[in-house]
Amino acid sequence: MGVNEIGEAFDEITLPSVAEHTVVSGIASQAFANSNLKTVVVPPTIRYIKDGAFKDSRINRVYMESTHPSSINISWNGGLVEGTVSDFLIYVPEKAFSAYNADYYWGPYGQYLRKY
């Protein structure tokens, strides 16, 4: 079952850390396009999120489980939030909130960051 099929049945998904004996390490561009998902929980195994990963979806809450933002490769030019809904937010662990805000790549997304 793909993400779009899951998105039709559920409004939240926790991405697995391992799938079919392989570590899940990234999120592709438009990975959630046209899904009805509202919430995505991203495990600490994720090492990259491509521009437009949440584009053309209804996702408005992304929960990052990693406390090490520098270990997650993203672009700093706004590509992460490109094509997202107007109330899109990224929740990060409270103890890592300042690290996300201070990070070279995550810092520009400060207006979208919230603590959990």
Protein Blocks (a to p, Z undefined) as FASTA:
>chain_A
ZZklmmmmpcbdcddfbeghiacfbdcehklgoiabfbdcddfkbmbdcehklgoiabfb
dcdfbfblklpccdfeopmmgoiafkbccdddfklmmmmmmpmklmmmmmmpccZZ
